[in-house]
């Protein structure tokens, strides 16, 4: 895996395998975020917490990614407390972050100056 400084770290609810939360998280990650970066930033590794396979304490690895990643994308659609906690860590170090939420379910937190805010819609063949 690439070093955290060469990553785009994606935060948000992940959920258990097969859950609606996981289906949404996987679709957002695999159908929107990863393809977007594959086409524009070939040397940036896009990763989510459940993709970190390096031995060690996952909590400290997440914090390291939050602090050192070149970019963090936060999915705030469901107002997940962990996502907001992780977003707070990222804002504390004043590094680039993009907020994302479904257009029909915005979290109402898109008022921070200097933050990229993206609203997305559902796909026809699968909810995203």
Secondary structure, DSSP 8 states (H G I E B T S, - for coil): ---GGGEEEEES---STTSHHHHHHHHIIIIIIHHHHHHH-TT-EEEEGGG--SSS-HHHHHHHHHHH-SEEEEE-TT--HHHHHHHHHHHHTT--EEEEEEGGG--S-TT-TT-EEEEE---SSS--
